[in-house]
Amino acid sequence: MMRGTIQNKRVEISQEEAQHFLKVGQVAHVATVDEEGFPYVIPFVYVYEGEDKLYLHIGNIRESHFWSNIKQNPKICIEVSEMGDLHPGKKYACQSALVYQSVVLFGQVVRIEEESKKEWFFDALLEKYGNPAWTFEKEGYPILPKIELFEVQIEKLTGKINHGMYH
């Protein structure tokens, strides 16, 4: 099976490095498949604190492509990447090399309904993406019943890094 196999071992990173990059990454591109077999990719903010679980959510949208797809098929693929500079090739343009780091994971989605887990998720989301100086009029998360939280059970995680070309 090819899923989760990196062909170019020169750019492969360790599980620890892949997990670290997944923790600090900003946007997860999440792929699902619809009932006709068409792939659907959508960007998400997410929370990953290590090990084999990643969390993401959707808002007050009960009928979305993502929600519809995972109800009928909970298998997903997630990609997180960061692009750097393009290093020019020595002789030809086609020898140029892109600096990048990326991780890809495969797993299955489970819907989480516990209010306490949703509160934990939003605390972690604000810590990751928010500004510590922010203040709010009131505490708490009154719209939690309208939020769908998902736990991704990671089955396979791989990562790559390319430092480009140094002539």
Solvent accessible surface area in square Angstrom, and as a share of the most:
residue,aa,sasa,rsa
1,M,183,0.82
2,M,132,0.59
3,R,127,0.46
4,G,14,0.14
5,T,67,0.39
6,I,16,0.08
7,Q,123,0.55
8,N,70,0.36
9,K,129,0.54
10,R,181,0.66
11,V,6,0.04
12,E,72,0.32
13,I,18,0.09
14,S,51,0.33
15,Q,89,0.39
16,E,125,0.56
17,E,90,0.40
18,A,0,0.00
19,Q,51,0.23
20,H,112,0.50
21,F,13,0.05
22,L,0,0.00
23,K,84,0.36
24,V,80,0.46
25,G,7,0.07
26,Q,98,0.43
27,V,63,0.36
28,A,0,0.00
29,H,71,0.32
30,V,0,0.00
31,A,27,0.21
32,T,1,0.01
33,V,57,0.33
34,D,41,0.21
35,E,146,0.66
36,E,135,0.60
37,G,48,0.46
38,F,126,0.52
39,P,100,0.63
40,Y,62,0.24
41,V,88,0.50
42,I,51,0.26
43,P,86,0.54
44,F,17,0.07
45,V,57,0.33
46,Y,0,0.00
47,V,5,0.03
48,Y,8,0.03
49,E,110,0.49
50,G,15,0.14
51,E,140,0.63
52,D,59,0.31
53,K,70,0.30
54,L,0,0.00
55,Y,14,0.05
56,L,0,0.00
57,H,37,0.16
58,I,19,0.10
59,G,26,0.25
60,N,93,0.48
61,I,98,0.50
62,R,99,0.36
63,E,137,0.62
64,S,29,0.19
65,H,118,0.53
66,F,2,0.01
67,W,22,0.08
68,S,52,0.33
69,N,5,0.03
70,I,12,0.06
71,K,117,0.50
72,Q,85,0.38
73,N,44,0.22
74,P,52,0.33
75,K,128,0.54
76,I,9,0.05
77,C,35,0.21
78,I,1,0.00
79,E,50,0.22
80,V,1,0.00
81,S,57,0.37
82,E,115,0.52
83,M,144,0.64
84,G,32,0.30
85,D,101,0.52
86,L,117,0.58
87,H,32,0.14
88,P,98,0.62
89,G,16,0.15
90,K,157,0.66
91,K,163,0.69
92,Y,135,0.51
93,A,93,0.72
94,C,119,0.71
95,Q,81,0.36
96,S,36,0.23
97,A,17,0.13
98,L,60,0.30
99,V,37,0.21
100,Y,49,0.19
101,Q,37,0.17
102,S,14,0.09
103,V,1,0.01
104,V,46,0.27
105,L,0,0.00
106,F,41,0.17
107,G,3,0.03
108,Q,57,0.26
109,V,11,0.06
110,V,79,0.46
111,R,111,0.41
112,I,20,0.10
113,E,114,0.51
114,E,108,0.49
115,E,81,0.37
116,S,83,0.53
117,K,57,0.24
118,K,13,0.05
119,E,81,0.36
120,W,76,0.27
121,F,0,0.00
122,F,29,0.12
123,D,79,0.41
124,A,13,0.10
125,L,20,0.10
126,L,68,0.34
127,E,153,0.69
128,K,54,0.23
129,Y,66,0.25
130,G,20,0.20
131,N,74,0.38
132,P,142,0.89
133,A,81,0.63
134,W,132,0.46
135,T,127,0.74
136,F,133,0.55
137,E,178,0.80
138,K,167,0.71
139,E,177,0.80
140,G,53,0.51
141,Y,60,0.23
142,P,122,0.77
143,I,104,0.53
144,L,5,0.03
145,P,90,0.57
146,K,98,0.42
147,I,12,0.06
148,E,7,0.03
149,L,0,0.00
150,F,1,0.00
151,E,26,0.12
152,V,0,0.00
153,Q,60,0.27
154,I,17,0.09
155,E,103,0.46
156,K,89,0.38
157,L,11,0.05
158,T,16,0.09
159,G,2,0.02
160,K,67,0.28
161,I,49,0.25
162,N,22,0.11
163,H,109,0.49
164,G,17,0.16
165,M,61,0.27
166,Y,165,0.63
167,H,124,0.55
